[in-house]
């Protein structure tokens, strides 16, 4: 399926979200990536999963594994500043449902799912007020949701399964500022036609029906045990498909390091181009910021 988007990009008055989408689509495999800062997080971060921004604050979901075989752990949601200092935190989940996934901010609230640490399991979808950190259970679902994002303009909640092999979408309703999912047990479900990476985290492009989805895939040689290639990428996805309308790779790291898009990512417009934020490493994590421009 081919999606033609050029007429939209040529309109005179693009929204901030459309500006971001246009700037992202100007990037290709030869884009120039410049790391402009690298800051160690000043708190134990466990195994970070997803990231979202609310103004100057960053929110980071993370899983603390106590005994994976026994289904024991703690799901964390950290609020931090952009210097890597923790401001507040809450825990999410219950019992064996302790694995938070990719998360997003819909302009009013944070959305995050927490599931069992295994595929084909169960999840709880929460909203969190970024001002108070008060969480609210929205619904429960009979699959592991690896990431969720809410598009309020479309009245649509989108989620992906473990490994992002299935897309789910639910209609949402908002009454008195409260978002509900009227029929959580019967989402629209479609297979993900993208197989080169598995999406780990995603964020909406405000004012559009598009998502930015980041992920990775590890490839091994026949008969090999260790990855021969860790490939990371970021896709602009039209939720009407769902289909990727533009895809870019992220810089390759050394053989021992995971892809930049192993888990948390964030995309913003920066002063000199598209800005990407990644959190790498477990327990003692680092926040990396890149400015990215098309190659002249």
C-alpha positions in Angstrom: 0.0 0.0 0.0 1.4 3.4 -1.0 0.4 6.5 1.0 0.9 9.8 -0.8 1.6 12.6 1.7 3.4 15.3 -0.3 0.3 17.6 -0.7 -0.1 17.7 3.0 3.5 18.7 3.5 3.2 21.5 1.0 0.4 23.3 2.8 1.2 26.8 4.0 0.3 26.5 7.6 1.5 23.2 9.1 0.8 22.4 12.7 3.7 21.7 15.0 3.1 18.0 14.6 3.0 18.3 10.8 6.3 20.3 10.9 7.8 17.4 12.9 6.5 14.9 10.4 7.9 16.9 7.5 11.3 17.3 9.1 11.4 13.5 9.9 10.5 12.7 6.3 13.4 14.8 5.1 15.8 12.4 6.9 17.2 9.4 5.2 19.8 6.7 5.6 22.6 9.3 5.0 21.3 11.8 7.6 23.9 13.5 9.8 23.6 12.5 13.5 25.4 14.7 16.0 25.4 13.8 19.7 25.0 17.1 21.5 24.8 15.8 25.1 25.2 12.7 27.2 24.1 12.7 30.9 24.1 9.9 33.4 20.8 9.5 35.2 21.3 10.2 38.9 19.2 7.4 40.2 18.9 3.6 39.8 16.9 3.2 36.5 16.5 -0.6 36.5 15.5 -1.6 32.9 14.1 1.4 31.1 11.2 0.8 28.6 9.5 4.0 27.4 9.8 7.8 27.5 7.6 10.8 27.1 8.0 14.5 27.5 5.7 17.1 29.2 7.4 20.4 28.7 10.8 20.3 30.3 10.1 17.1 32.2 10.7 13.6 31.1 8.8 10.5 32.2 10.5 7.2 32.0 8.8 3.7 32.5 11.0 1.0 33.7 10.8 -2.6 34.9 12.6 -3.9 38.1 12.9 -7.7 37.9 13.0 -9.5 41.2 12.3 -13.1 40.0 11.2 -13.4 36.4 10.4 -17.1 36.6 8.2 -16.6 39.6 6.6 -13.5 38.0 7.9 -11.1 40.6 8.9 -7.5 39.9 8.0 -3.8 40.1 6.9 -1.5 37.4 8.2 2.1 37.9 7.3 5.4 36.3 9.9 8.1 37.0 9.6 11.8 36.5 13.0 13.5 35.9 14.4 16.7 34.6 16.6 16.9 31.5 19.7 16.9 33.6 19.0 13.3 34.7 17.7 14.1 38.2 14.8 12.2 39.5 11.9 14.4 40.7 9.2 11.9 41.6 8.2 8.3 41.0 5.2 5.9 41.3 4.8 2.2 40.8 2.3 0.6 38.4 0.9 -2.9 38.0 0.0 -5.7 40.3 1.2 -9.2 41.0 2.7 -10.8 37.9 1.8 -7.7 35.8 4.8 -5.6 36.5 6.4 -4.9 33.1 5.6 -1.4 31.8 6.1 -0.8 28.1 6.5 2.0 25.7 4.5 5.1 26.7 3.2 8.4 25.3 1.7 11.7 26.3 -1.5 12.7 24.5 -1.4 16.4 25.5 -3.3 15.9 28.7 -2.3 12.6 30.2 0.3 9.9 30.1 -0.6 6.4 28.7 1.3 3.3 29.8 0.5 -0.4 29.7 1.8 -2.9 32.3 1.9 -6.6 31.5 3.4 -9.9 32.4 7.0 -10.3 31.4 6.2 -12.7 28.6 4.3 -12.7 25.2 0.7 -13.7 24.8 -0.2 -12.8 28.4 -2.2 -9.9 30.0 -1.9 -6.2 30.5 -3.4 -3.3 32.4 -3.6 0.1 30.6 -3.3 3.1 32.8 -3.5 6.9 32.4 -1.3 9.0 34.6 -1.9 12.7 35.4 1.6 14.3 34.9 0.8 17.1 37.4 -0.1 14.8 40.3 1.2 11.4 39.2 -2.3 10.0 40.0 -2.8 6.8 38.0 -6.1 5.5 36.7 -6.8 2.0 35.4 -8.5 2.3 32.1 -9.0 -1.3 31.1 -7.5 -4.8 31.2 -6.6 -6.8 28.1 -5.8 -10.4 27.3 -2.4 -9.8 25.6 0.9 -8.3 26.4 0.9 -4.7 25.1 4.5 -3.6 24.5 3.6 0.0 23.8 0.5 2.2 23.6 -0.3 5.7 22.4 -3.5 7.8 22.4 -4.5 10.0 19.5 -7.1 12.3 21.0 -7.9 14.1 17.7 -8.8 10.7 16.2 -10.4 9.3 19.3 -8.1 6.3 18.9 -5.9 4.3 21.3 -3.2 2.2 19.5 -1.2 -0.6 21.0 1.2 -3.3 19.8 1.7 -6.8 21.1 5.0 -8.3 22.3 7.5 -7.8 19.5 4.9 -5.5 17.8 3.7 -8.4 15.6 0.0 -7.3 16.1 -1.5 -3.9 16.0 -4.5 -3.1 18.1 -6.8 -0.1 18.0 -9.6 1.0 20.2 -12.1 3.8 19.9 -12.0 6.2 22.8 -14.5 8.6 24.3 -13.9 11.7 26.4 -16.4 13.0 28.9 -15.7 15.7 31.5 -12.0 15.3 30.8 -12.0 11.5 31.4 -11.0 9.2 28.6 -12.7 5.8 28.4 -12.4 2.8 26.1 -16.0 1.7 25.7 -15.3 -1.8 24.2 -11.8 -2.9 25.5 -12.3 -6.6 24.7 -12.9 -6.1 21.0 -10.2 -3.9 19.4 -9.5 -3.9 15.7 -6.5 -6.2 15.2 -4.2 -6.3 12.3 -0.8 -8.0 11.7 2.2 -5.7 11.5 3.6 -5.9 8.0 7.0 -4.5 9.1 9.4 -7.3 10.0 12.8 -5.6 9.9 12.5 -4.2 13.5 10.2 -4.8 16.4 8.7 -1.6 17.8 9.6 -1.0 21.5 8.3 2.6 22.1 6.1 5.0 20.2 4.7 8.5 20.3 2.0 10.4 18.5 2.6 13.1 16.0 0.2 15.8 17.4 -2.6 16.9 15.1 -2.2 13.9 12.7 -3.1 10.2 12.6 0.6 9.3 12.5 2.9 7.7 15.1 6.6 7.6 15.4 7.7 4.1 16.3 11.2 3.1 17.3 12.6 -0.4 17.7 15.3 -2.9 16.8 16.1 -6.4 15.6 19.0 -8.6 16.3 20.3 -10.7 13.5 22.5 -13.8 13.8 24.4 -15.8 11.2 23.1 -19.4 10.5 24.4 -21.6 13.3 25.5 -18.6 15.3 24.6 -17.7 18.9 25.7 -14.1 19.2 24.1 -11.3 17.2 26.0 -10.4 14.1 24.0 -7.2 13.6 21.9 -5.1 16.0 19.8 -2.9 13.7 17.8 0.0 15.0 15.2 2.1 13.2 12.4 4.7 13.5 9.3 4.6 11.4 6.6 7.1 10.7 3.4 5.0 10.7 0.0 6.0 9.3 -2.5 4.4 11.7 -5.1 4.2 9.0 -3.1 1.3 7.5 -1.3 0.8 9.7 1.6 1.2 7.3 5.0 2.8 7.6 5.2 5.8 5.3 8.9 6.7 6.0 11.6 4.7 7.7 15.1 5.7 8.8 17.9 3.7 10.5 19.7 5.0 13.6 23.5 5.1 13.9 25.1 1.7 14.3 27.0 1.3 17.6 29.9 -1.0 18.4 29.4 -4.7 18.4 28.9 -5.0 22.1 26.3 -2.2 22.5 22.6 -2.5 21.9 20.9 -0.4 19.3 20.0 3.2 20.3 16.3 2.2 19.9 16.5 -0.8 22.2 13.9 0.9 24.4 13.1 4.5 25.4 13.2 7.2 22.7 11.7 10.6 22.1 11.5 12.8 19.0 11.3 16.6 19.1 12.0 19.6 16.9 15.4 21.1 18.0 17.0 24.4 17.1 19.1 22.8 14.4 16.9 20.0 13.1 15.1 16.9 14.5 16.2 16.0 18.0 16.3 12.4 19.2 16.6 11.4 22.8 17.6 7.8 23.8 18.1 6.2 27.2 20.8 3.5 27.1 21.9 1.0 29.7 20.3 -0.7 32.7 20.5 0.4 36.3 23.1 3.1 35.6 21.5 4.6 32.5 22.5 7.5 30.3 20.3 10.1 28.5 21.7 10.8 25.0 20.6 13.7 22.9 21.2 13.8 19.1 20.6 16.6 16.6 19.8 15.2 13.2 19.8 16.9 9.8 19.6 15.8 6.2 23.0 15.5 4.6 23.7 18.6 2.5 
